[in-house]
Amino acid sequence: MRDTLTISLPKKLRIELRDAARREGVTQSEFARKALKVELFRRAMREARDALVPKARAMGIYTDEDAFRIVS
């Protein structure tokens, strides 16, 4: 099921969206959907990292190598 979302964009951003979608060979809607998914994923990853880093530090994990040592 799809819902429609209407947004307003400044003219310059609309032109950039149009041009980027053309370069990718997709519609402006598809380009915007993909960009939104990427941004939401990045935010989720950042939130997870922000929550987990203090716990890792408390366990003495500061680097990837520290984590691999614990897992191995």
C-alpha positions as CSV (number, residue, x, y, z in Angstrom):
1,M,0.0,0.0,0.0
2,R,1.3,3.4,-0.9
3,D,0.5,6.8,0.6
4,T,1.2,10.1,-1.1
5,L,3.3,12.8,0.6
6,T,3.4,16.2,-0.9
7,I,6.4,18.4,0.0
8,S,7.5,21.8,-1.2
9,L,11.1,22.3,-2.3
10,P,13.0,25.4,-3.1
11,K,13.5,25.7,-6.8
12,K,17.3,25.0,-6.7
13,L,16.7,21.7,-4.7
14,R,13.9,20.7,-7.1
15,I,16.3,21.2,-10.1
16,E,19.0,19.2,-8.3
17,L,16.5,16.4,-7.6
18,R,15.4,16.4,-11.2
19,D,19.0,16.3,-12.5
20,A,20.1,13.6,-10.0
21,A,17.1,11.4,-10.9
22,R,17.8,11.7,-14.6
23,R,21.5,10.7,-14.0
24,E,20.4,7.7,-12.1
25,G,17.7,6.8,-14.6
26,V,14.9,6.8,-12.0
27,T,11.9,8.9,-11.3
28,Q,12.1,11.8,-9.0
29,S,9.8,10.0,-6.6
30,E,12.1,6.9,-6.6
31,F,15.2,9.0,-6.1
32,A,13.5,10.8,-3.2
33,R,12.3,7.5,-1.6
34,K,15.8,6.1,-1.8
35,A,17.4,9.2,-0.3
36,L,14.9,9.1,2.5
37,K,15.5,5.5,3.2
38,V,19.3,6.1,3.3
39,E,18.9,9.0,5.7
40,L,16.6,7.1,8.0
41,F,19.0,4.2,8.1
42,R,21.9,6.5,8.9
43,R,19.9,8.0,11.8
44,A,19.1,4.6,13.2
45,M,22.7,3.5,13.0
46,R,23.8,6.7,14.7
47,E,21.3,6.2,17.5
48,A,22.4,2.6,18.0
49,R,26.0,3.7,18.1
50,D,25.3,6.4,20.6
51,A,23.5,3.9,22.8
52,L,26.1,1.2,22.5
53,V,29.4,3.1,22.7
54,P,29.2,3.9,26.4
55,K,28.4,0.3,27.2
56,A,31.4,-0.8,25.1
57,R,33.7,1.7,26.8
58,A,32.6,0.4,30.2
59,M,33.7,-3.1,29.0
60,G,37.0,-1.8,27.9
61,I,36.2,-1.9,24.2
62,Y,37.7,1.0,22.3
63,T,38.7,-0.4,18.9
64,D,37.5,-3.1,16.5
65,E,40.5,-5.2,17.6
66,D,39.2,-5.0,21.2
67,A,35.8,-6.3,20.1
68,F,37.3,-9.1,17.9
69,R,39.4,-10.2,20.9
70,I,36.3,-10.5,23.0
71,V,34.3,-12.4,20.4
72,S,37.1,-14.8,19.4
